[in-house]
Amino acid sequence: MIANRLLIGHKCDGVIKAYAKLAEIPLRQAFDVFYRSILYTEIIRGISDMHCRSDGYLAEELALEMNRDTKK
């Protein structure tokens, strides 16, 4: 299922804020990280209904993705 653009926008906003808090980084940095991530692509394409998951869960997924990228 592909959610409407407004829902996706709110979800992205929540994930960015949750990730900034989790990673203890500025919002601007969290914004950059999120919009360059695979997670962002999954959310906007409606893969696995990622937009239905909580902001906190998605922030943790983003942190895991970033940890995998730094280990490469």
BADO-590602 format. One record per residue: residue number from 1; residue in three letters; x negated, y negated, z negated of N, C-alpha, C in turn. Coordinates in Angstrom, 1 decimal. Atoms other than C-alpha are relative to their C-alpha. Layout:
N
+-----+-----+--------+--------+--------+--------+--------+--------+--------+--------+--------+
:   i :  aa :   n_px :   n_py :   n_pz :  ca_px :  ca_py :  ca_pz :   c_px :   c_py :   c_pz :
+-----+-----+--------+--------+--------+--------+--------+--------+--------+--------+--------+
: NUM : ALA :      X :      Y :      Z :      X :      Y :      Z :      X :      Y :      Z :
...
+-----+-----+--------+--------+--------+--------+--------+--------+--------+--------+--------+
end
This chain:
72
+-----+-----+--------+--------+--------+--------+--------+--------+--------+--------+--------+
:   i :  aa :   n_px :   n_py :   n_pz :  ca_px :  ca_py :  ca_pz :   c_px :   c_py :   c_pz :
+-----+-----+--------+--------+--------+--------+--------+--------+--------+--------+--------+
:   1 : MET :   -0.8 :    1.2 :    0.0 :    0.0 :    0.0 :    0.0 :   -0.9 :   -1.2 :    0.0 :
:   2 : ILE :    0.8 :    1.3 :    0.0 :   -1.3 :   -3.5 :    0.8 :    0.9 :   -1.0 :   -0.7 :
:   3 : ALA :   -0.7 :    1.0 :    0.8 :   -0.2 :   -6.1 :   -1.7 :    0.0 :   -1.3 :    0.7 :
:   4 : ASN :    0.0 :    1.3 :   -0.6 :    0.7 :   -9.6 :   -0.8 :   -1.2 :   -0.9 :   -0.4 :
:   5 : ARG :    1.2 :    0.8 :    0.2 :   -1.9 :  -12.3 :   -0.6 :    0.0 :   -0.7 :   -1.4 :
:   6 : LEU :   -0.1 :    0.7 :    1.3 :   -0.7 :  -14.1 :   -3.8 :   -0.4 :    0.9 :   -1.1 :
:   7 : LEU :    0.4 :   -1.0 :    1.1 :   -1.0 :  -11.0 :   -5.9 :   -1.5 :    0.3 :    0.1 :
:   8 : ILE :    1.5 :   -0.2 :   -0.1 :   -4.5 :  -10.3 :   -4.5 :   -0.8 :   -1.2 :   -0.5 :
:   9 : GLY :    0.6 :    1.2 :    0.5 :   -5.5 :  -13.9 :   -5.2 :   -0.1 :    0.0 :   -1.6 :
:  10 : HIS :   -0.1 :    0.0 :    1.4 :   -4.4 :  -13.6 :   -8.8 :   -0.9 :    1.2 :   -0.6 :
:  11 : LYS :    0.8 :   -1.1 :    0.5 :   -6.1 :  -10.2 :   -9.2 :   -1.5 :   -0.3 :    0.1 :
:  12 : CYS :    1.4 :    0.4 :   -0.2 :   -9.4 :  -11.5 :   -7.8 :   -0.4 :   -1.0 :   -1.1 :
:  13 : ASP :    0.2 :    1.0 :    1.0 :   -9.2 :  -14.5 :  -10.2 :   -0.2 :    0.7 :   -1.4 :
:  14 : GLY :    0.2 :   -0.7 :    1.3 :   -8.7 :  -12.2 :  -13.2 :   -1.2 :    0.9 :   -0.1 :
:  15 : VAL :    1.1 :   -0.9 :    0.0 :  -11.4 :   -9.8 :  -12.2 :   -1.3 :   -0.9 :   -0.2 :
:  16 : ILE :    1.1 :    0.9 :    0.1 :  -13.9 :  -12.7 :  -11.8 :   -0.2 :   -0.5 :   -1.4 :
:  17 : LYS :    0.1 :    0.5 :    1.4 :  -13.1 :  -14.1 :  -15.2 :   -0.4 :    1.1 :   -0.9 :
:  18 : ALA :    0.4 :   -1.1 :    0.8 :  -13.3 :  -10.7 :  -16.8 :   -1.4 :    0.5 :    0.1 :
:  19 : TYR :    1.4 :   -0.4 :   -0.2 :  -16.6 :   -9.9 :  -15.2 :   -1.0 :   -1.0 :   -0.5 :
:  20 : ALA :    0.9 :    1.0 :    0.5 :  -18.1 :  -13.2 :  -16.1 :   -0.2 :    0.1 :   -1.5 :
:  21 : LYS :    0.0 :   -0.2 :    1.4 :  -17.2 :  -12.6 :  -19.7 :   -0.8 :    1.3 :   -0.4 :
:  22 : LEU :    0.7 :   -1.3 :    0.2 :  -18.4 :   -8.9 :  -19.6 :   -1.5 :   -0.1 :    0.2 :
:  23 : ALA :    1.4 :    0.1 :   -0.4 :  -21.7 :   -9.8 :  -17.9 :   -0.7 :   -1.2 :   -0.7 :
:  24 : GLU :    0.5 :    1.2 :    0.6 :  -22.1 :  -13.0 :  -19.9 :   -0.8 :   -0.9 :    1.0 :
:  25 : ILE :    0.6 :    0.8 :   -1.0 :  -22.8 :  -15.0 :  -16.8 :    1.1 :   -1.1 :    0.3 :
:  26 : PRO :   -0.9 :    1.1 :   -0.4 :  -21.3 :  -18.3 :  -15.4 :    1.0 :    0.5 :    1.0 :
:  27 : LEU :   -1.0 :   -0.4 :   -0.9 :  -18.1 :  -18.1 :  -13.5 :   -0.4 :   -0.1 :    1.5 :
:  28 : ARG :    0.5 :    0.1 :   -1.4 :  -19.8 :  -19.3 :  -10.3 :   -0.8 :    1.2 :    0.4 :
:  29 : GLN :    0.8 :   -1.1 :   -0.3 :  -22.3 :  -16.5 :  -10.5 :    0.9 :    1.3 :    0.2 :
:  30 : ALA :   -0.9 :   -1.1 :   -0.1 :  -19.5 :  -14.0 :  -11.1 :    0.8 :    0.0 :    1.3 :
:  31 : PHE :   -0.7 :    0.2 :   -1.3 :  -17.6 :  -15.4 :   -8.1 :   -0.8 :    0.5 :    1.1 :
:  32 : ASP :    0.9 :   -0.5 :   -1.0 :  -20.6 :  -14.8 :   -5.9 :   -0.2 :    1.5 :    0.0 :
:  33 : VAL :    0.1 :   -1.4 :    0.2 :  -21.1 :  -11.3 :   -7.2 :    1.2 :    0.7 :    0.5 :
:  34 : PHE :   -1.2 :   -0.7 :   -0.3 :  -17.5 :  -10.3 :   -6.8 :    0.3 :    0.0 :    1.5 :
:  35 : TYR :   -0.3 :    0.1 :   -1.5 :  -17.0 :  -11.6 :   -3.2 :   -1.0 :    0.6 :    0.9 :
:  36 : ARG :    1.0 :   -0.7 :   -0.8 :  -20.1 :   -9.8 :   -2.0 :    0.0 :    1.5 :   -0.3 :
:  37 : SER :    0.0 :   -1.4 :    0.4 :  -19.1 :   -6.5 :   -3.6 :    0.9 :    0.9 :    0.8 :
:  38 : ILE :   -0.9 :   -1.0 :   -0.6 :  -17.6 :   -3.3 :   -2.3 :    1.3 :    0.0 :   -0.6 :
:  39 : LEU :   -1.3 :    0.1 :    0.7 :  -14.9 :   -3.6 :   -4.9 :    0.9 :   -1.0 :    0.6 :
:  40 : TYR :   -0.8 :    1.0 :   -0.7 :  -13.7 :   -6.8 :   -3.3 :    0.7 :    0.5 :    1.3 :
:  41 : THR :   -0.4 :   -0.6 :   -1.2 :  -13.4 :   -5.0 :    0.0 :    1.1 :    1.0 :   -0.2 :
:  42 : GLU :   -1.0 :   -1.0 :    0.3 :  -11.5 :   -2.2 :   -1.6 :    1.4 :   -0.6 :   -0.4 :
:  43 : ILE :   -1.2 :    0.7 :    0.5 :   -9.0 :   -4.6 :   -3.3 :    0.7 :   -0.6 :    1.2 :
:  44 : ILE :   -0.7 :    0.7 :   -1.0 :   -8.2 :   -6.6 :   -0.2 :    0.5 :    1.0 :    1.1 :
:  45 : ARG :   -0.5 :   -1.0 :   -1.0 :   -7.8 :   -3.5 :    2.0 :    1.0 :    0.9 :   -0.6 :
:  46 : GLY :   -1.0 :   -0.8 :    0.6 :   -5.5 :   -1.9 :   -0.5 :   -0.4 :    1.5 :   -0.3 :
:  47 : ILE :    0.5 :   -1.4 :    0.2 :   -7.7 :    1.2 :   -1.0 :    0.2 :    0.4 :   -1.4 :
:  48 : SER :   -0.4 :   -0.6 :    1.3 :   -6.5 :    3.4 :   -3.8 :    0.8 :   -0.9 :   -0.9 :
:  49 : ASP :   -0.8 :    1.0 :    0.7 :   -4.2 :    0.6 :   -4.9 :   -0.8 :   -0.6 :   -1.2 :
:  50 : MET :    0.9 :    0.6 :    1.0 :   -7.1 :   -1.0 :   -6.7 :    0.6 :   -1.3 :   -0.7 :
:  51 : HIS :   -0.7 :    1.2 :    0.6 :   -5.0 :   -4.2 :   -7.2 :    0.9 :    0.3 :   -1.2 :
:  52 : CYS :   -0.9 :   -0.4 :    1.1 :   -2.8 :   -2.2 :   -9.6 :   -0.8 :    0.3 :   -1.3 :
:  53 : ARG :    0.7 :   -0.2 :    1.2 :   -5.6 :   -1.6 :  -12.0 :   -0.3 :   -1.2 :   -0.8 :
:  54 : SER :    0.1 :    1.2 :    0.9 :   -6.3 :   -3.9 :  -15.0 :   -1.3 :   -0.8 :    0.4 :
:  55 : ASP :    1.1 :    0.9 :   -0.2 :   -8.7 :   -6.8 :  -14.7 :   -1.3 :    0.5 :   -0.7 :
:  56 : GLY :    1.1 :   -0.5 :    0.8 :  -10.9 :   -5.3 :  -17.4 :   -0.6 :    1.2 :    0.6 :
:  57 : TYR :    0.5 :   -1.2 :   -0.6 :  -11.2 :   -2.0 :  -15.7 :   -0.7 :   -0.3 :    1.3 :
:  58 : LEU :    0.7 :    0.4 :   -1.2 :  -12.1 :   -3.6 :  -12.4 :   -1.3 :   -0.7 :   -0.3 :
:  59 : ALA :    1.3 :    0.7 :    0.4 :  -14.7 :   -5.8 :  -14.1 :   -1.0 :    1.0 :   -0.4 :
:  60 : GLU :    1.0 :   -1.0 :    0.3 :  -16.3 :   -2.7 :  -15.5 :   -0.5 :    0.8 :    1.2 :
:  61 : GLU :    0.3 :   -0.6 :   -1.2 :  -16.2 :   -1.1 :  -12.1 :   -1.0 :   -0.8 :    0.8 :
:  62 : LEU :    0.9 :    0.9 :   -0.6 :  -17.9 :   -4.1 :  -10.7 :   -1.4 :    0.0 :   -0.6 :
:  63 : ALA :    1.3 :   -0.1 :    0.7 :  -20.6 :   -3.9 :  -13.4 :   -0.7 :    1.3 :    0.4 :
:  64 : LEU :    0.6 :   -1.2 :   -0.4 :  -21.2 :   -0.3 :  -12.5 :   -0.6 :   -0.1 :    1.4 :
:  65 : GLU :    0.5 :    0.2 :   -1.4 :  -21.5 :   -1.2 :   -8.8 :   -1.3 :   -0.8 :    0.0 :
:  66 : MET :    1.2 :    0.8 :    0.0 :  -24.0 :   -3.9 :   -9.6 :   -1.2 :    0.7 :   -0.6 :
:  67 : ASN :    1.0 :   -0.8 :    0.6 :  -26.0 :   -1.5 :  -11.8 :   -0.6 :    1.0 :    1.0 :
:  68 : ARG :    0.4 :   -0.9 :   -1.1 :  -26.1 :    1.0 :   -8.9 :   -0.9 :   -0.7 :    1.0 :
:  69 : ASP :    0.7 :    0.8 :   -1.0 :  -27.3 :   -1.7 :   -6.5 :   -1.4 :   -0.4 :   -0.5 :
:  70 : THR :    1.3 :    0.4 :    0.5 :  -30.1 :   -2.8 :   -8.8 :   -1.0 :    1.2 :   -0.1 :
:  71 : LYS :    0.8 :   -1.2 :    0.1 :  -31.4 :    0.8 :   -9.1 :   -0.5 :    0.5 :    1.3 :
:  72 : LYS :    0.4 :   -0.4 :   -1.4 :  -31.8 :    1.2 :   -5.3 :   -1.4 :   -0.5 :    0.3 :
+-----+-----+--------+--------+--------+--------+--------+--------+--------+--------+--------+
end
